[in-house]
């Protein structure tokens, strides 16, 4: 039997990670987590070639551990097309986030909504898989008809709880983007 709790937690964690990558007016180091930098012949996450910290509300500071990798970091951030400007100085790079326009906010809300829908599809798939498993157990005589309905009700309760958490995550992101 599939573990609906584990699957649900994985889906909720995935959505949280996706939402962390959706930029709002606030600068956060998580926005650069998916950027890979070419360093010593291999592609590495930005946080493995330098430290990323918050300088102020709209600026991140990237301090490279090897000064020679600064141009590669700058190129990787520029190529990521995050809509930010990059300034290089003696101690590393500054990643400056512009104010969000209303048009950009709408795009971000659409993106957040589509990520929510992807998560919902995954939850439905997990529910369907679990329900089929319960039907199969009943058919094979492993559980009674009453147990089948009890287990299905329990699965549905868990699914409803997951959907509620997904909605809460979306509502939080929506508030963040709309500020």
ABEGO torsion letter per residue (X at the ends): XBBAAAAAAAAAAAAAAAAAABBBABBBAAAAAABBBBBGGBBBBAAAABBBBBABAABBBBBBABAAAAAAAAAAAAAAGAGBBBBBBAAEBBBBBBBBBAAAAAAAAAAAAAAAAAAAAAAAAAAAAAAAAAAAAAAAGABBAAAAAAAAAAAAAAAAAAAAAAAAAAAAAAAAAAX
